[in-house]
Amino acid sequence: MYFSNKVVWVTGASSGIGKALALELSKKGAKLILSSRKEEALKAVRSLCTDKEQVKIVALDLENYSDLHIKAKEAIACFGSIDILINNGGISQRSLANNTSITVDKQLIDVNYLGTVALTKAILPHFIAQNKGVFAVTTSIVGKIGTPLRSSYAASKHALHGFFDSLRAENHQNNISVTLLCPGFIQTNISMNALTGNGQALGKMDAATENGMSAKKCAIQMLKAIKNNRNEVYIAGSKEKLGVYVKRFLPNLFAVLVRKMSVT
């Protein structure tokens, strides 16, 4: 019953984890605002929801973060308020640092970090005014450990942890909570759309991604973490979770192991 009648705004909702979150939240009776760049795909997701009348669409591009305050006002107007913002939109990477153009580095930071931060800042005054609110943020296991072929992706996800840990501490007195959600390999098109060194999409499915957790299972675990007001949760296989703890407690060992890690 936690999500029933709550207004939940989900970014990156046109496919993958975002789509799965939308469908699960709709089953639970939430009022939904769905966002991504792809308006037609969002309409297709809405058509699959349990109560289509309680699903609104606000198309946006996280890379155009100077306009997100306008999108925030549009989203609030959909139902008059927002209870939960799930910052799920983002893009991945498949390239060595040595082969990656600085423009690609900037795009990853703009979309994954600055876009998410800008949208959060646009909603924060609304949460403060109503003296409640939840920020849930899809980061990554790579937001805790850096691996090969993910240098700027890892940087953007690490940055989210720093920002939202600070935000949580600053706004505790306003009844605003933050849940950092760290998926590992999930069966989505993330590797298909991942940026290569020249900015082109990889265009193929990683074996690790294809063999990962289902998006539905990931979404269910994410919503459980939000409901339970978890500060941070790792939604991944045992090896991926182990990597987080080895990095924390045995960093020198991790530095050796990560060189041999299969990340594609």
N, C-alpha and C positions, 0 to 999 in steps of 0.2 A: 504493500500500500504506500510505500514511501514516495514513489514517483507519481502516484495518482493525482491528477489535476495540477501538478507542478508544471511550470513553463520552462522548457529546456531548449536551449539554443545549441545546435550541433554544427560545427564547421567541418569541412571535408566530408559532407554527408552524401555525396553523389555516388560513392562506391566504397568497397572495402570495409574497414572498421566503422567508418562513419555511417554507412548504409546499415550495417548490422546493428549499431547503436540505435538508429532511428526505428528500425523494426521492433527491437526489443522494448524500447521506451513506449512505442505506440501500444504494444500489448499490455503494458503496465498502466495505461490510462493517462500518460503524460500529454501535455499540449506542446507541440513541437514547432520549432523554427529551424528550417534546414538551409544550410548555406554551402556554396562552393562556387567555382567559376561557371559550372555547366548547368544552366537552368533547366534544359530539357531532361538531363539525367536526374535532376532533383525532382522533377515532376513524375518521372518513372518510379522513383523511390516512394514518393507520396502515394502513388496509386496502389502500392503494396501494403500501405499502413492500415491498421485496424480501423481507425476512425479518421478518414481523410479530411473531414471538416475541421479537425483539430490540428491540422498540419499547414503551416505557412512557409512560404519560400522567400528568402532574401538572398539573391545572387550577389556574390562579392569575390574580389580577388585580393588575397592577403598581401600580395606584392605591392598593391596600390594602397599602402597603409595610411597615406595622408587623407584618404576618403572614408576611413572606417568609422570615424565618429558620426558620419551621416548614416551609415549602415546600422550603427547601434541605435540611433533614434528610430529608424525604420523598424528594427526588430522589436524594440520596446512597445511601439505602437501596435504591433500585431495582436497582443493580448493585454496590453496595459502595464505589464511588468515582466520581469524575467527572474526566475529562481536559480537556475543553473546554467552556466556557460561551459560547454565542453569544447575546449580548444583542440580540435582534432586535425585540422587542415595542415598539410605540409608536403614536402617532396624529399626524396632520398637521393643518394649518390652512389655511383660505381666507377671510381677512377682514382689513380694514384695521385698524391699531392703534387708530385713533380710534373704530372701531365695535365693538371687542372688549371684552366684559365682563371685569373682573378675575378673575371666577370661571373664565372660560375660560382666561385666562393661567395661573391656578393649576393647572388640570387638565392642561394641556400640560406644565408643569414637573413635576407630581406623577407623571404616567405616564412621560414620556420621560426625565426626569433622575432624580428621587428614587427612582422604582421600580427603575430600572436600577442605580443606586448601591446601594440597599438589598439587592438580590439579589446583587450583586457582593460586598458586604461580608459577606453571609451565607455565601458560598462561599469567600472568601479564606482563612480559617483552615484550611479543608480543603486548599487548594492549598499553603499554607505547611507544613502537617504532612507532606504527602507529597513536599514539595520539588520540585513541578512543577505546571504548569497553564497553560492558555491562556484568556485573555479575548479574545473577538472581539466587536466592538461595531458594530452598524449605526447609523451616524450619518447623514450626508447631505452632498451638495455644499453644501447650505444650512447645514451645520455649519462651513463655511469662508467662505461669503459670505452676507450677508443680502439677501433680495430682497423686493419688495412682496408683501403678502398673507400673509407668513410670520413676522411679527415675533416672536411668542412661540415658534413652532416653531423658528425659527433660534436663538433664545436658548437653548432647551433642548438643541439639538444642539451649539451652541458650548460649552455647559457640559460636555457629555460629553467633548469634546476636552481641556479643562483638567483634569478629574478623572483621566481615564485616562492622560494624559501623565505626571501626577504619580505615579499608581499604578505605572506601568511603571518609573519611576526608583526608587521606593521598594522594589520587590520583585525587582529584577534578580538579587540574590544568592540568591533563593529559586527560581531557574529558572522564574519566572512571566513569561510574555510577554503583550503586548497588541497586538492588531491592530485599528486603526480603519478601518472599511469605509465609504466615502462614495459611495453610489449617487446618480445623477442621476434622470431620469425613467425609471421602470420600469413595465411594463404590469401593474399590480395594481389593487386597489380602493381604494388609498390616498386618492384624491380623493373617492370616494364616501363614505368614512367621515370625511373631514376635518371639523374643527369650524369652524362659522361663528361670527360675533360673539356670537350669543346661546346658543351651545352646541349647536345643532342640527347634525346631519350635513348636509354639502353635498348628498349624494344624487345626484350626477351625475358623469360621467367627464370629466375635463379632456382636451382635445385633445392637450396635451403629454404627458400620462400615457399616453393611448391609443397614441400614436406612439412611445413610449419603447422601451427595451431589454426583451427578454423576461425574465421572472422566472427562467427556467431558465438563460439566458446569464449573468445577474447572479449567480446562485448558484454557477455553475461558476467564475467569476472570483473570487468571495469565497473559495471553498474553496482555490483556488490561492494566494491571498494569505496565508491562514492557514497552509497547508502550508509556504510559503516564509518564514514568520515576518516578514512585512512589518510595519513600524510603522504605515503609513498608505497607503491606496490609493484612487484615484478611479475609480469604475466608472460611466462616463457617456459621453455623446457628446462630440465634439470641442469644440463650442461651450461646453458646461458646464465641461469641463476648462479651456478657455481662460479662462473667467471666474475660476477660482481663481488662475491665474498673473497675470492682469491685476490682480486685487485685490492680490496680493502685491507686484508690482514697479511697478505704475502705479496706485496707489490713487485718485488724482484723476481719471484717465480712467475707471476703473471706476465711480466715483460718478456720472458722467454717463451711462455706458452702461446701468447697472442700472435707471435710470428708464424705459428703453424696452424692457426685457427682457420677453419673453413667458413668463409663468409659469403659465398656465392652458391 
